[in-house]
C-alpha cells in the first residue's frame, strides 16, 4: 500500500494506492459508514466495478444504494446535478454521511459538487477509475459542472475525506482513455520536475502497456506532486496551484471547438495544449525550440495529439481565442497563461496579448476545415 497524505489542516486526508484495493475498499469505508447505508454514484459503464464494491461493502455489513448515471461529459450539467441532488435527498443522505464517487473525472466532479451543496455540505469519498482521475481530478477538491459558456465554470472547492486508487481497474479501460490520462502524468514533469519527465520518456510505453510497477510509480508520484501544490495553494490564490493548469487554457479551447465531445477527449486536449504552450513559449523566445519539440515528440510517441492538426482542429486563431475568453481564470479582462522557460520550468505569465496568441495559432499546422 502506498499512502500519500494531502495536508490541509482539519481537511487533510489520505490517498491510498494499491492494486486490488477496490475489492478491499470496505476496510476503509466501513469506519466512515456510521452504521448507515452508503450511496454510491457511478455510471453505466462501471457496473462491474460497482458490483465489486457493493459486494465488498456487503461482506463488511455495510448496506449501499447505487445511483447509476449516463456516461460522458454531457452528465456534467445543471440537469444531471439537479437530478442527482434530488436522488441523494430521497435516499436520506445526511451531512455527516459519505457519498462514494466511483468513476472517472465526470463522476468525481459531479458528485463532489453535489456533496458541496447538499445540505450546505456533506462528505464524500473518491474512488477514481480512470488514469486521468487517479492522477489529477480526484485529488485537490476542485468540483464543477459545465455550462453553455464553457467547461467547469460552475463549481466549488470541496475536499474528499479519502481517495482510494486501485490501478488494476485501468485494465478495463479502452487504450484511448489510458493514453488521455497519461497526458496529465506527463504534465507533472513539465511543470517543475525534469527528472520525472525523463522517467516518462523512458517508461511511458511500459505504463501504457499496463506494467504494474510503472503504473504505481507514476500514479503515486503524480498524486504526491499534486498534494504538495494543493497544500501550498488550496484555493488557487497565490499562483502556485495555477501551475496545474499547464496545457489547459489551450486544451479547453480545443475541447470547446469540438463541442466537448468524443472527437477530442480531455486528456487529448491537455496533451495538445501542453505542446502548444511550449511551442508558444519557444515562439516568444522563452524556451528553446528543442525543448518544445522534445515535449511534442513524446506526446506523438505515445499516440497523443501534439498540435492543432493532430487534434483535428481547423479553426482560426481568433475563434480559438474567443473560446479562451470564457476561461474561469480570466481576471480583470486578462487571461493568465502557463508558459515555460524549459522542461520543468513552468511559470504564470499575466502579460500575454490574446491577439498574439491568435497570431501564433494561425501559424500552426491545422486540420482541413
HUKALIN-V483181 format. One record per pair of residues at least 24 apart in sequence whose C-alpha atoms are under 8 Angstrom apart, sorted by sequence separation. I is the first residue (numbers start at 1). J is the second residue. If there is no record, write none. Layout:
i:I j:J
i:I j:J
//
This chain:
i:38 j:62
i:40 j:64
i:42 j:66
i:43 j:67
i:44 j:68
i:95 j:119
i:98 j:122
i:99 j:123
i:100 j:124
i:101 j:125
i:102 j:126
i:103 j:127
i:104 j:128
i:139 j:163
i:246 j:270
i:247 j:271
i:249 j:273
i:250 j:274
i:37 j:62
i:38 j:63
i:39 j:64
i:40 j:65
i:41 j:66
i:42 j:67
i:43 j:68
i:44 j:69
i:94 j:119
i:95 j:120
i:97 j:122
i:98 j:123
i:99 j:124
i:100 j:125
i:101 j:126
i:102 j:127
i:103 j:128
i:104 j:129
i:105 j:130
i:108 j:133
i:138 j:163
i:247 j:272
i:248 j:273
i:36 j:62
i:37 j:63
i:38 j:64
i:39 j:65
i:40 j:66
i:41 j:67
i:42 j:68
i:43 j:69
i:44 j:70
i:45 j:71
i:95 j:121
i:96 j:122
i:97 j:123
i:98 j:124
i:99 j:125
i:100 j:126
i:101 j:127
i:102 j:128
i:103 j:129
i:104 j:130
i:182 j:208
i:247 j:273
i:248 j:274
i:250 j:276
i:22 j:49
i:26 j:53
i:30 j:57
i:35 j:62
i:36 j:63
i:37 j:64
i:38 j:65
i:39 j:66
i:40 j:67
i:41 j:68
i:42 j:69
i:43 j:70
i:44 j:71
i:95 j:122
i:96 j:123
i:97 j:124
i:98 j:125
i:100 j:127
i:101 j:128
i:102 j:129
i:103 j:130
i:105 j:132
i:246 j:273
i:247 j:274
i:250 j:277
i:25 j:53
i:29 j:57
i:37 j:65
i:39 j:67
i:41 j:69
i:43 j:71
i:94 j:122
i:95 j:123
i:104 j:132
i:105 j:133
i:109 j:137
i:246 j:274
i:247 j:275
i:271 j:299
i:23 j:52
i:33 j:62
i:81 j:110
i:85 j:114
i:104 j:133
i:108 j:137
i:109 j:138
i:112 j:141
i:179 j:208
i:247 j:276
i:22 j:52
i:23 j:53
i:26 j:56
i:30 j:60
i:76 j:106
i:84 j:114
i:108 j:138
i:112 j:142
i:113 j:143
i:178 j:208
i:247 j:277
i:276 j:306
i:22 j:53
i:25 j:56
i:26 j:57
i:75 j:106
i:76 j:107
i:112 j:143
i:113 j:144
i:134 j:165
i:246 j:277
i:275 j:306
i:276 j:307
i:24 j:56
i:25 j:57
i:30 j:62
i:105 j:137
i:111 j:143
i:112 j:144
i:113 j:145
i:272 j:304
i:274 j:306
i:275 j:307
i:23 j:56
i:27 j:60
i:73 j:106
i:76 j:109
i:81 j:114
i:85 j:118
i:105 j:138
i:109 j:142
i:110 j:143
i:175 j:208
i:185 j:218
i:271 j:304
i:272 j:305
i:273 j:306
i:321 j:354
i:26 j:60
i:72 j:106
i:76 j:110
i:109 j:143
i:110 j:144
i:126 j:160
i:185 j:219
i:188 j:222
i:271 j:305
i:272 j:306
i:273 j:307
i:75 j:110
i:108 j:143
i:109 j:144
i:110 j:145
i:125 j:160
i:128 j:163
i:271 j:306
i:272 j:307
i:109 j:145
i:124 j:160
i:125 j:161
i:126 j:162
i:127 j:163
i:128 j:164
i:129 j:165
i:131 j:167
i:268 j:304
i:269 j:305
i:272 j:308
i:321 j:357
i:123 j:160
i:124 j:161
i:125 j:162
i:126 j:163
i:127 j:164
i:128 j:165
i:129 j:166
i:185 j:222
i:188 j:225
i:268 j:305
i:318 j:355
i:321 j:358
i:123 j:161
i:124 j:162
i:125 j:163
i:126 j:164
i:127 j:165
i:128 j:166
i:129 j:167
i:320 j:358
i:125 j:164
i:130 j:169
i:131 j:170
i:171 j:210
i:272 j:311
i:116 j:156
i:129 j:169
i:130 j:170
i:317 j:357
i:318 j:358
i:116 j:157
i:129 j:170
i:317 j:358
i:113 j:155
i:116 j:158
i:269 j:311
i:316 j:358
i:317 j:359
i:113 j:156
i:130 j:173
i:268 j:311
i:317 j:360
i:168 j:212
i:317 j:361
i:113 j:158
i:167 j:212
i:316 j:361
i:317 j:362
i:112 j:158
i:131 j:177
i:132 j:178
i:135 j:181
i:316 j:362
i:112 j:159
i:130 j:177
i:131 j:178
i:264 j:311
i:112 j:160
i:130 j:178
i:132 j:180
i:133 j:181
i:136 j:184
i:167 j:215
i:295 j:343
i:39 j:88
i:132 j:181
i:135 j:184
i:167 j:216
i:263 j:312
i:131 j:181
i:132 j:182
i:135 j:185
i:130 j:181
i:131 j:182
i:132 j:183
i:291 j:342
i:315 j:366
i:39 j:91
i:50 j:102
i:132 j:184
i:191 j:243
i:291 j:343
i:314 j:366
i:132 j:185
i:191 j:244
i:287 j:340
i:288 j:341
i:313 j:366
i:314 j:367
i:39 j:93
i:286 j:340
i:287 j:341
i:288 j:342
i:312 j:366
i:313 j:367
i:314 j:368
i:315 j:369
i:191 j:246
i:258 j:313
i:286 j:341
i:287 j:342
i:312 j:367
i:313 j:368
i:314 j:369
i:188 j:244
i:257 j:313
i:286 j:342
i:308 j:364
i:309 j:365
i:310 j:366
i:311 j:367
i:313 j:369
i:46 j:103
i:187 j:244
i:254 j:311
i:307 j:364
i:308 j:365
i:309 j:366
i:310 j:367
i:41 j:99
i:257 j:315
i:281 j:339
i:307 j:365
i:308 j:366
i:309 j:367
i:38 j:97
i:39 j:98
i:40 j:99
i:41 j:100
i:42 j:101
i:187 j:246
i:254 j:313
i:280 j:339
i:281 j:340
i:307 j:366
i:308 j:367
i:38 j:98
i:39 j:99
i:40 j:100
i:41 j:101
i:42 j:102
i:43 j:103
i:281 j:341
i:36 j:97
i:38 j:99
i:39 j:100
i:40 j:101
i:41 j:102
i:42 j:103
i:277 j:338
i:278 j:339
i:38 j:100
i:40 j:102
i:277 j:339
i:278 j:340
i:34 j:97
i:257 j:320
i:277 j:340
i:33 j:97
i:43 j:107
i:81 j:145
i:32 j:97
i:33 j:98
i:42 j:107
i:32 j:98
i:41 j:107
i:254 j:320
i:257 j:323
i:78 j:145
i:253 j:320
i:256 j:323
i:76 j:144
i:77 j:145
i:78 j:146
i:253 j:321
i:76 j:145
i:77 j:146
i:78 j:147
i:41 j:111
i:76 j:146
i:77 j:147
i:253 j:323
i:253 j:324
i:252 j:324
i:250 j:324
i:249 j:324
i:280 j:357
i:283 j:360
i:157 j:235
i:249 j:327
i:280 j:360
i:184 j:267
i:135 j:219
i:139 j:223
i:183 j:267
i:134 j:219
i:135 j:220
i:180 j:265
i:182 j:267
i:183 j:268
i:136 j:222
i:140 j:226
i:180 j:266
i:181 j:267
i:184 j:270
i:135 j:222
i:136 j:223
i:139 j:226
i:140 j:227
i:180 j:267
i:183 j:270
i:184 j:271
i:187 j:274
i:131 j:219
i:135 j:223
i:139 j:227
i:179 j:267
i:180 j:268
i:183 j:271
i:249 j:337
i:134 j:223
i:179 j:268
i:136 j:226
i:140 j:230
i:180 j:271
i:247 j:338
i:246 j:338
i:245 j:338
i:246 j:339
i:140 j:234
i:243 j:338
i:242 j:338
i:201 j:298
i:205 j:302
i:204 j:302
i:246 j:346
i:151 j:252
i:243 j:346
i:243 j:347
i:151 j:256
i:243 j:348
i:150 j:256
i:242 j:348
i:239 j:348
i:183 j:299
i:183 j:304
i:179 j:302
i:15 j:139
i:179 j:303
i:180 j:304
i:179 j:304
i:132 j:267
i:25 j:164
i:22 j:164
i:21 j:164
i:22 j:165
i:21 j:165
i:22 j:166
i:21 j:166
i:20 j:166
i:197 j:343
i:13 j:160
i:14 j:161
i:15 j:162
i:16 j:163
i:17 j:164
i:18 j:165
i:19 j:166
i:20 j:167
i:197 j:344
i:11 j:159
i:13 j:161
i:14 j:162
i:15 j:163
i:16 j:164
i:17 j:165
i:18 j:166
i:19 j:167
i:20 j:168
i:12 j:161
i:13 j:162
i:14 j:163
i:15 j:164
i:16 j:165
i:17 j:166
i:18 j:167
i:19 j:168
i:194 j:343
i:11 j:161
i:13 j:163
i:15 j:165
i:17 j:167
i:193 j:343
i:194 j:344
i:192 j:343
i:193 j:344
i:191 j:343
i:192 j:344
i:193 j:345
i:190 j:343
i:191 j:344
i:192 j:345
i:189 j:343
i:190 j:344
i:191 j:345
i:192 j:346
i:189 j:344
i:190 j:345
i:191 j:346
i:190 j:346
i:150 j:323
i:153 j:327
i:153 j:328
i:150 j:326
i:151 j:327
i:152 j:328
i:149 j:326
i:150 j:327
i:73 j:260
i:73 j:261
i:18 j:216
i:17 j:216
i:17 j:219
i:17 j:220
i:15 j:223
i:4 j:220
i:2 j:220
i:4 j:223
i:5 j:224
i:4 j:224
i:7 j:227
i:6 j:227
i:5 j:227
i:6 j:228
i:4 j:227
i:8 j:231
i:6 j:230
i:7 j:231
i:6 j:231
i:8 j:234
//
